[in-house]
Amino acid sequence: MADPNAGNSGNAKKIRFAPQGEIYVADADKVSALPRDCTPMASNSEFKALGYVDEGGVTITPSIETDPVNVWQSAVPVLYNVKSASFQIKATLMETNELTTQLFFGAKWVPASEADGVTPIPGTWRLDLKSTPELNEIAIVVDWSQAVGGKPVRYRCVIGRAMISDRGAIQLQRAENGKFELTIESLDHSGSLGYILTDDKVKDDAPVIKTEITLQPSQVEQGGHFDVVGVGFKEGDSVTVTVSPNGDKFTSAARQADALGKVQIPVTVAADAPIDTYTVKAKADKQEPISAKDPLSVKAKQAGSF
């Protein structure tokens, strides 16, 4: 059978839809921690689901406005400078409930009362629209996913601080339900407008570097020293070195692996270390010890060497 993608560089398996999704909102001031992964979430004490959204779904719009920098010596700009940036979410909510109506009207439901302002009216609620409304900050999470190869592929948009910047009109009709159209604009949150999370294979996995150690040099005189050089460790791992037999004749201190997973540990050989062949191992946190490929050979100290 002919390859349907023959003759082009496309990959139909990388086309994504959003047949499933949910919007969650919370009071920005009461959020203890924003989501850090794509694990499915449910309504909780902080984030509440907004329920059904109309068939148009959710529109997410990142925007950057720039100004050209023009110079005398060129007919085209030599660079562009950022004028403004925004991150916008727009959706039309289909459910009429406490959360959706409070977001839309920008006020909270309270028990209705008689003219005296004290006596409650049973079963009746009131939502007051102030002439000087208060703008509340919210945190918002938008989830969407689809099944690919029988497994869910998830995406998540997270905005830590936002405000509702625009509201559409409500149309009351006989044959169509009421809808609440909201446009939500991101606010600065410690230098961030928001972030996107996914467990999709949007990037190739980083190459796996085998964890191993080498000795530099692998032959050393009594009273000398050598380095244990390791690669493939996790950043920040504390790596220790052991030498056998006669481990007490070798001195070294633990070192931490750097951002590239590399570590270099100097080892001092005692002047009275037996002339022999030794096994050198390195051990990182929660890992099995790793032996150097080549053994360490300790030779007699040459006359006149220091």
Secondary structure in CASP SS format (residue, H / E / C, confidence):
PFRMAT SS
TARGET T0000
AUTHOR 0000-0000-0000
METHOD secondary structure of the structure
MODEL  1
M C 1.00
A C 1.00
D C 1.00
P C 1.00
N C 1.00
A C 1.00
G C 1.00
N C 1.00
S C 1.00
G C 1.00
N C 1.00
A H 1.00
K H 1.00
K H 1.00
I C 1.00
R C 1.00
F C 1.00
A C 1.00
P C 1.00
Q E 1.00
G E 1.00
E E 1.00
I E 1.00
Y E 1.00
V E 1.00
A E 1.00
D E 1.00
A H 1.00
D H 1.00
K H 1.00
V C 1.00
S C 1.00
A C 1.00
L C 1.00
P C 1.00
R C 1.00
D C 1.00
C C 1.00
T C 1.00
P C 1.00
M C 1.00
A C 1.00
S C 1.00
N C 1.00
S C 1.00
E C 1.00
F C 1.00
K E 1.00
A E 1.00
L C 1.00
G C 1.00
Y C 1.00
V E 1.00
D E 1.00
E E 1.00
G E 1.00
G E 1.00
V E 1.00
T E 1.00
I E 1.00
T E 1.00
P E 1.00
S E 1.00
I E 1.00
E E 1.00
T E 1.00
D E 1.00
P E 1.00
V E 1.00
N C 1.00
V C 1.00
W C 1.00
Q C 1.00
S C 1.00
A C 1.00
V C 1.00
P C 1.00
V C 1.00
L E 1.00
Y E 1.00
N E 1.00
V E 1.00
K E 1.00
S E 1.00
A E 1.00
S E 1.00
F E 1.00
Q E 1.00
I E 1.00
K E 1.00
A E 1.00
T E 1.00
L E 1.00
M C 1.00
E C 1.00
T C 1.00
N C 1.00
E H 1.00
L H 1.00
T H 1.00
T H 1.00
Q H 1.00
L H 1.00
F H 1.00
F H 1.00
G C 1.00
A C 1.00
K C 1.00
W E 1.00
V E 1.00
P E 1.00
A E 1.00
S E 1.00
E C 1.00
A C 1.00
D C 1.00
G C 1.00
V C 1.00
T C 1.00
P E 1.00
I E 1.00
P E 1.00
G E 1.00
T E 1.00
W E 1.00
R E 1.00
L E 1.00
D C 1.00
L C 1.00
K C 1.00
S C 1.00
T C 1.00
P C 1.00
E C 1.00
L C 1.00
N C 1.00
E C 1.00
I E 1.00
A E 1.00
I E 1.00
V E 1.00
V E 1.00
D E 1.00
W E 1.00
S E 1.00
Q E 1.00
A E 1.00
V E 1.00
G C 1.00
G C 1.00
K E 1.00
P E 1.00
V E 1.00
R E 1.00
Y E 1.00
R E 1.00
C E 1.00
V E 1.00
I E 1.00
G E 1.00
R E 1.00
A E 1.00
M E 1.00
I E 1.00
S E 1.00
D E 1.00
R E 1.00
G C 1.00
A C 1.00
I C 1.00
Q C 1.00
L C 1.00
Q C 1.00
R C 1.00
A C 1.00
E C 1.00
N C 1.00
G C 1.00
K C 1.00
F E 1.00
E E 1.00
L E 1.00
T E 1.00
I E 1.00
E E 1.00
S E 1.00
L C 1.00
D C 1.00
H E 1.00
S C 1.00
G C 1.00
S E 1.00
L C 1.00
G C 1.00
Y E 1.00
I E 1.00
L E 1.00
T E 1.00
D C 1.00
D C 1.00
K C 1.00
V C 1.00
K C 1.00
D C 1.00
D C 1.00
A C 1.00
P C 1.00
V C 1.00
I C 1.00
K C 1.00
T C 1.00
E E 1.00
I E 1.00
T E 1.00
L E 1.00
Q E 1.00
P C 1.00
S C 1.00
Q E 1.00
V E 1.00
E E 1.00
Q C 1.00
G C 1.00
G C 1.00
H E 1.00
F E 1.00
D E 1.00
V E 1.00
V E 1.00
G E 1.00
V E 1.00
G C 1.00
F C 1.00
K C 1.00
E C 1.00
G C 1.00
D C 1.00
S E 1.00
V E 1.00
T E 1.00
V E 1.00
T E 1.00
V E 1.00
S E 1.00
P C 1.00
N C 1.00
G H 1.00
D H 1.00
K H 1.00
F E 1.00
T E 1.00
S C 1.00
A C 1.00
A C 1.00
R E 1.00
Q E 1.00
A C 1.00
D C 1.00
A C 1.00
L C 1.00
G C 1.00
K C 1.00
V E 1.00
Q E 1.00
I E 1.00
P E 1.00
V E 1.00
T E 1.00
V E 1.00
A C 1.00
A C 1.00
D C 1.00
A C 1.00
P C 1.00
I C 1.00
D E 1.00
T E 1.00
Y E 1.00
T E 1.00
V E 1.00
K E 1.00
A E 1.00
K E 1.00
A C 1.00
D C 1.00
K C 1.00
Q C 1.00
E C 1.00
P C 1.00
I E 1.00
S E 1.00
A C 1.00
K C 1.00
D C 1.00
P C 1.00
L E 1.00
S E 1.00
V E 1.00
K E 1.00
A C 1.00
K C 1.00
Q C 1.00
A C 1.00
G C 1.00
S C 1.00
F C 1.00
END
